[in-house]
Amino acid sequence: MRKYLALAFIQILILTGCGGGGGGYGGSSGSSGGVMSACSAATTSNVEPIIVDQGPTALQNAGFAAVNEAFVSVKVCVPGSSSYQTVDHIQVDTQSSGLRILASALTSITLPAALDASNNPMAECLAFADGSSWGSLATADIQFPSSGESATSVIVQIIGDPAYEAARPPAADCPLPTEDTVPTFGANGILGVGPAVYDCGDACIPGAGAPLPVYYGCATTSSCVAENVPLTAQLANTATLFATDNNGVIVELPAVGTTGQLTVAGSLVFGIGTEANNALGAGVTVLEANTVGGNFGYVTATINGNGLVGTSYPDSYIDSGSNGNFFVDSVTAIPQCTNPNPPPATTGFYCPPSTLNFTTTLTGTNNVPTPSEPFSVANATDLFTTNPTFAAFSNLGGTNGDPQSLDLGLAFFYGRHVYTAVEGATVAGNAGPFYAF
Amino acid sequence: MQAPAVAEHCLNPQQVNRFEFCALCNCIQASRLGYVMSSLLNDMRAPGGVIRHNAKHPFKDRPLMKFISKLGSALIVTAVTAAPAFAALGGDTASVLTDRDQTQGTLRISAAASYSVHEITTPSGTTVREYLTPAGKVFGLAWRGPFMPNLQQFLGSYYAQYVQAASAPHVGHRHMNVEVPGLIVHSSGHMRAFYGRAWTPDLIPQNVSADDIK
């Protein structure tokens, strides 16, 4: 029996491990001696392969399968040691910031804890719209195995770190349901390369007021207290930590037909306008995005089709971490799928009796509209049951809690090169954060 | 300690004489009390939170009502500052919750028209609107902002039901649609931008649509 989750899974490839484990979570951070970590190989390109598949064996063995999730592998190295592990099925997410790895996927190395100003190990609660992930923070050197793009002393979240699960904050601060395991999180980890540089930013720095329930200092593994931390201690968009090619990413995926596809191979290109292969080419429209908190990353979409005539969606965004195109048709309601339990689980997806065709025009704060872009919404249950082993569908749609939002997820990425530039970046006169395609 | 809310006194005959102005309160429609609170609280700016209230009613612009409203202000200030609190979905005047995110006052509204709206901006910058029936029951919520609100507080007794439904396999981290008997929760958003709505169909007043909760 196969269950469909919107997420992905993890599989860990343990490549080697010459030096044994590094420091424990309660230990001190930083490198020991002058040993170069295993993540110091030369950079050979700015292109990392993406695979869209049903996720790692571990996920599938749990009875689930990923749909429309873009995965990369990340080499995670213990600083100052030759120990490392390559973790695959890390989901590429262009609407979050920072690298987060499920503890159960980091089985062969132990990373040193990231310490706060009081030398206490840190932890974080990452809240989603549907729950939260809790875990300790650690320091790692990282490298992308194909391109060689790398960064040192990166703060990563170890989601579901068993040593700190007892210290998980109450639901009032760190919302339920918990997403601290591979089956509930849906991937071995997540690579946040979105429009924000930091995951919390100024709202969490010293002087910002009472600490929000985001960053925590843990005097013991069972006692963590919310605290403000400087930007340098926060999780950052991983691409911004590179020496070059650090102002954004491009997700490039080939087109997928109306019945879907078993797997899709594509590319994650680092940098925008920094190399010959990542320029904002002719025919690319730039959508500068809203930077106001609460509306961060929003552009305006106008939708036509199925009763919608130029309907405006001012809370719209483009997001590789969403697996469908999510919006509400307020004129002619699209039937939602009615099979809540796997297999397949299609709760939240649309199941129209026949495929619906739409077009959308996006406009950023720079007021340059895109051409009219088509997208379709097919019956998700039919898609999944007709080809139960397929992982990629271009016509997957679902409902959106915000009736003014069109969330263009990975379904929209097929057949396009989608640029996501970080805030503060400027590329050919275009101010980040912006999207472009 | 929690001080009873003003409108509650006005609507409860046994408590009418507790405050000097309660006879007056009892004379005016509670919806106008809402307007009093609105104009008063709009000017309150305590650290970490702002609360606004808007009542949908037909008389709020009448000068006499404004005059009566101002008469009640002093006593309302007392009640509000003594009881920083808020009510949860489905809650009534007995359901007053405290939360450290909610550092500003309380309102108990009984509107003559279809519903009233309380709006709180939390310290995180997220705005939560609560929709109350004329009888003072919270029938809907809507939120927008850079961080998720404390749904355990705002969903109140519905929270366990929400969590159970939200734990079922669904489409990903960005969108959560819970639709179970008596409770609908639509939550969506990404890092730094969240939006959601929740309501109890059983409590929505006549002539009010779920689309009004936003």
Contacts between the chains, C-beta under 8 A, distances in Angstrom:
chain1	res1	chain2	res2	distance
A	3	B	169	6.2
A	4	B	169	7.6
A	5	B	169	5.4
A	5	B	172	8.0
A	6	B	170	6.8
A	6	B	171	4.2
A	6	B	172	3.3
A	6	B	173	7.8
A	7	B	172	6.0
A	7	B	173	7.5
A	64	B	169	7.3
A	95	B	174	7.6
A	95	B	190	3.8
A	95	B	191	6.2
A	96	B	190	6.6
A	96	B	191	4.5
A	97	B	191	6.4
A	127	B	147	6.9
A	127	B	148	4.6
A	128	B	148	7.8
A	128	B	173	4.0
A	128	B	174	7.4
A	129	B	148	7.0
A	129	B	173	6.6
A	129	B	174	5.7
A	129	B	175	6.4
A	129	B	176	5.5
A	129	B	187	4.5
A	129	B	188	5.1
A	129	B	189	4.8
A	129	B	190	7.8
A	129	B	194	6.0
A	129	B	196	7.0
A	130	B	166	5.9
A	130	B	170	6.7
A	130	B	172	7.7
A	130	B	173	5.7
A	130	B	174	7.7
A	130	B	175	7.3
A	130	B	176	3.7
A	130	B	187	6.4
A	131	B	166	6.5
A	131	B	173	7.8
A	131	B	176	7.8
A	170	B	152	7.9
A	171	B	152	4.7
A	171	B	159	7.5
A	171	B	163	7.7
A	172	B	99	7.0
A	172	B	150	5.0
A	172	B	152	4.7
A	172	B	153	6.3
A	173	B	150	7.5
A	175	B	148	6.1
A	175	B	150	7.8
A	175	B	151	5.9
A	175	B	152	7.3
A	176	B	152	7.7
A	176	B	163	4.4
A	176	B	166	7.5
A	176	B	167	7.9
A	177	B	163	5.5
A	177	B	166	5.4
A	177	B	167	4.3
A	179	B	173	7.4
A	186	B	172	7.1
A	186	B	173	7.7
A	192	B	191	7.5
A	194	B	190	7.4
A	194	B	191	6.5
A	196	B	191	6.3
A	196	B	192	5.7
A	199	B	191	6.1
A	201	B	192	7.7
A	203	B	124	6.8
A	203	B	125	7.0
A	203	B	146	6.7
A	203	B	147	7.6
A	209	B	47	7.6
A	209	B	48	6.5
A	209	B	123	6.0
A	210	B	48	6.7
A	210	B	100	7.4
A	210	B	123	6.1
A	212	B	123	7.6
A	212	B	124	5.4
A	212	B	147	6.5
A	214	B	147	7.9
A	293	B	125	5.2
A	293	B	145	7.1
A	293	B	146	4.0
A	293	B	192	6.3
A	293	B	193	7.9
A	294	B	125	6.2
A	294	B	126	6.8
A	294	B	127	7.5
A	294	B	144	5.7
A	294	B	145	4.1
A	294	B	146	4.9
A	294	B	192	7.6
A	294	B	193	6.0
A	294	B	194	7.7
A	295	B	193	5.9
A	296	B	146	6.6
A	296	B	191	7.8
A	296	B	192	3.8
A	296	B	193	4.7
A	297	B	190	6.7
A	297	B	192	6.9
A	297	B	193	5.8
A	298	B	193	6.5
A	315	B	193	7.6
A	315	B	195	6.6
A	317	B	190	6.8
A	317	B	193	7.6
A	319	B	174	6.8
A	319	B	190	6.2
A	321	B	172	7.3
A	321	B	173	6.9
A	321	B	174	6.7
A	321	B	190	7.3
A	322	B	172	6.1
A	322	B	174	4.7
A	322	B	175	7.5
A	323	B	171	6.5
A	323	B	172	5.4
A	324	B	171	6.6
A	326	B	171	7.8
A	326	B	174	7.0
A	326	B	175	5.4
A	326	B	188	7.2
A	330	B	211	8.0
A	336	B	177	7.7
A	340	B	168	6.2
A	341	B	168	7.3
A	341	B	169	7.6
A	342	B	169	5.5
A	345	B	168	7.4
A	345	B	169	3.7
A	345	B	170	6.9
A	347	B	168	6.5
A	347	B	169	7.0
A	347	B	170	4.9
A	347	B	171	7.0
A	347	B	177	7.2
A	348	B	170	5.0
A	348	B	171	3.7
A	348	B	172	8.0
A	348	B	175	5.8
A	348	B	176	7.7
A	348	B	177	5.4
A	349	B	171	5.9
A	398	B	171	5.3
A	398	B	175	6.4
A	399	B	175	7.0
A	399	B	177	5.7
A	399	B	186	7.6
A	400	B	175	6.0
A	400	B	186	8.0
A	400	B	188	5.4
A	401	B	175	5.9
A	401	B	176	6.9
A	401	B	177	6.7
A	401	B	186	3.5
A	401	B	187	5.0
A	401	B	188	3.4
A	401	B	189	7.6
A	401	B	195	6.1
A	401	B	196	5.2
A	401	B	197	6.6
A	402	B	186	7.9
A	402	B	188	5.1
A	402	B	189	7.2
A	402	B	195	3.9
A	402	B	196	7.7
A	403	B	211	7.7
A	403	B	214	7.3
A	405	B	188	6.7
A	405	B	195	6.9
A	407	B	174	6.2
A	407	B	175	7.3
A	407	B	188	7.3
A	409	B	174	7.7
